[in-house]
Amino acid sequence: MSFVAAIAASHAPNILLEPGAEWDEFMMLHYRMAPQAASTKPSLEAQQKLRRDAEKAYAALRADLEAARPEVLIVVANDQFVNFAYNNIPTFFVTLADEVKGQFTRHRFRYRNGKELGRAILKAGIDAGIDFAFGEYIELQHTQTVPLHFLLPEPKIPILPIYVNTWVEPIPTPRRCFQVGELIRKVADGWKERVAILATGGLSHFPGSPRIGEIDTSFDHKLLEILREGKGRSLAEYSVEEICKAGDSEFLNWMVAIGSVGDAKAKETFYMPDHVATGWGFVSWKI
């Protein structure tokens, strides 16, 4: 069949939290760790507006995804010490389970896994000099489930979780992530089913850092402008140090999607800082 759609979206946990008590209780760690976040703690009205804005962005991405009629959805995300710890940190990991499941707060998720496509990507990677790690037993976490709640709430098609190490040094370069995306596109273009890709994460935030609570909005806007111009390929020139300085290490997940779309221009972009910890970003490309 073919590669039919590419989207990217923030997976910030508070996107899926109910404004008010649930939001405040979950985000209390951020308020305690970051004085600047506590001082700008969003009001209930601000939380509600952020939720509406995020839902609007997700609705646009979902409409594009559904219009493309994919038969399998690759989900590129990072693990946050749910599946991988310091005894085993894969740079890139492909899931080969029959099904995948997980839970975030009161929300439960279960999907069939596109393991045949996963095996094809593994084989193509070996042939191309990209040695993916792989395995069967993973648990979905908020890095996947927050976007999936809005984009694929009913498990009508299988997903294929692919992980990128964006947290534990050494992390891969933007160029390497772009190359992984190019490989995925090559496999998808020759695959027997219609394939879409979803990259998740960010944008700017500093979890576990003394800078927690900061958001580099200017850097985020620059990234999105480059994507609107169809110059995403140029982002492969960024160094790991440059993107980490801006709090955009999870943009490496996006770089995989960017590699899959090449020079395509972003069809739609949305951006909103949450006034707590993260710049929420959303993109859909016209394939």
N, C-alpha and C positions, 0 to 999 in steps of 0.2 A: 504494500500500500504506500504510505508516505508519512512524512513528518507534517503535522497539520496545525499545531498551535504551540505557543510559548508564552508563559506568563511568569511573573515574579511578585512576591508579596511578603510583607512583614509577618513574622510569627510571634510578635510580642504577646505575652500571656494576657495582658490587660485588655487586648482587643476582644477577647472572648468572655471577660468577666462582666458581670452585671454592674452597671454604675451604682455607686453607693457603697454599702457595707461590704459586699464581696470584693469589689475593686480595692477599697481601702485596706481591708484585712490582708489580702494577698500582697499588696504593694508596700506593706508596712516596713519590710526589710529595706526597701529602697529609701524610704523616708528616714529610717534610722541611720543608714550608712552615708547618706548624701545630704548635708545641710542645705545645699542649694535646691535639692528636690523637695525637701520638707517645706522650704520657704515659699515654693511655688506650687504646692499641692493643689491639684485642680479641684474646683468646686464640683458639686453634683451636676450642675448645669454644664460645666465644661466637660465632664466625663461623658455626659449624655450626648453632647455635640460630637465629641471624638468618636463615640460609638456609631452615631448616624453617618459621619463622614467615612468611617472605615467600611460600614455596610454598603454605602454608595459605591466606594471603590471596588469592593469585592463583587458587587452586583454587576458592574461593568466587566470585570474580568470573567465572571461566571458566564455572562452572556456570550462573550467571545469564545470561551472554552466550549460551551454547548453548541454554538454555531459550527464549530470545527468537527463535531461528532467523533471525538477520539474513542478508540477501543481499549486503550491502555494509557495510564498517566504516570510518567516518571516523576518522582518527587525528590528533588535534591535539597538536602537539609544537613545540618550539623548535629552531632550527638552532644549532649551536655551531661556526660557521666551517667547516663542511664544504661547504655549498652557497652560502652568502652571506658576503661579506666587506665591507670598508668601502667598496668601490666600488659596492655595491648591497645595501642592507638593506631588504627589504620589511617593512612592518608586519604584513600578513597575506598569505599566499601559498597559492594553490591549485594542485595538481599535475595536469597534463593529459597525462601520459605514457600509453602503452599498458600499460607494466609498470614496476614499481619494484623495485630490488634494493639490497642492501648486505651488509656483513659486520661482525661484532663478534667479536674474538678468533677462535676456531676455528669460529664459527657463521656460516652463510651464509643469506641470506633473499632470496626472490624472490616477488612477488605481482603478479597482475593489478591494474591501477589503475582505479578507478571514475570514469573521466574524464567520462562523460556526466553523472553527478551533479555532478561538479566544474563543468562548464559551466553547469548549471542554477543552482548556487550563485553563480557569477560573474554570471550574468544577473540573478538576483534581487538581488544586491548592488548592481549598477549602478542598478537600478530604485529601490532603497531608499536610495541615497546612500552605500553602502559600496563603495569602489573597491578590490577585491582585486588584488594582483599575481598573475601566473600564468606558468607555463612547463612545459616537458616534461622537462627533464633535471635530476633530483635523485638524490642517493644517500641511501639510508636509513642512519641512524646509531643510536647506542645510545639516543637519545631516543625512537626508535620500536621498535627491535629488541629491547630488553630486555623490555618488556611483551609484544610480539608472540611472543616465544619461549614465554612461559607461556600466553598467551591464544589465539593462533592459530598454533600451531606448524606445522600443515599449511595450505598456501595454498588452502583450499577455497572461499573467497570473496574477491572483490577488496577492496582497501583504498583509501582516498582520503586521502593525506597532506595536511594543512593545517598551515601553519606560522604561529606567532605570534612576533614579535620580543620576546623577554623579556630580552635581554642587552645590546643597544646602545641607549643613550639617543639620542633620546627613545623610550620604550616606551609602548604604548597603556595607557589607563586600564582598571581593572576594569570600569567601566561600558561602555566600548566593546567589550570582549571579551564581556561579557554580551549586548550587542546583536547581535554576530556569532552567538552561540549561538541567540538568538531567531530570527534569519534562517535559520539552518541547520534549526532545528526546523520552521519554516514550509515550507521546501522539502521536507524529509523527509516531512512529513505528507501531502504530495500526490504523493510519488514513486511510481514503478511497482514499486519493490522495497522490501523491509523493510530499514530503515536503523538502524544502531546507531552510537554514538559512543564513542570512547575518548580521554580526555585524559590526558596524561602529564606527569610532572615532580615535582620537589621531594620532600618539602615543604621545610622550612627548611634552607638551606645557603648558603654564601658563597664560591662558586668564584671564584678570581682576586682575592680581597679580603683585606685584612689580617686580617679576621675568619674566614678559612677555618678550619674545625674547630669553629666554634661551631654550635649547633643550638638554636633558640628553641622548645623543646618546648611551653611554655605557650601561645604563639601558635598553634602547630599544633593543639593540643587544642581551642582556642577555635574555630578554623575548622571542625573536624570536628563539634563540638557544634552549631554553627549549621546545618550540613548535615543532621545527624540531626533537628533541629527543623523542617526544611523551610523555613528562612529564608535560603536561599542568595541570594535576591534582594537581601537587605540588604548583602551583601558588595560589591555594586556601588558602595556609598557609600565604600568604602575609597579612599584616595589611593594613587598609585604610591609615594609616600614611605613610607607606613605599611607596605605589604607588603614593600618593599625593606629597610626597617629590620629586619624580622624574617627576612630571607633567603628570602622567599617570592615572588620575582619569577616563578618558573615556575608559581605558582598562577594566573597569567593564562591558561595553557592550560586549567586546570580551570574558570576563569570562563566559557570558551566552552561547556563541557559544562553548567555550572550554568545558563547562559542557555537551553540547550536543554531543561532539565527544569523550569524555572520554580520552582514552589512544592512540587515533589515532595520527600518526605522520603527521606533516605539509608536504604536497606534494611540495609546492612552497612557498617561502617567498621573499619579496622585501622590500627594505628600502632606503629612501632618505630624509635627512633633507632639508628643503626648504630655509635655510639661512635667514629666517624671524622670524618664530614663532613655527614651528611644525615639528616633525619628522614623515614623511609619512610612514606608514607601511601597508603591504598587505600580506595576507595569504590565502592559499587554503589547505584544508585537504582532504586526501584520505579516503573515507568512505568505 
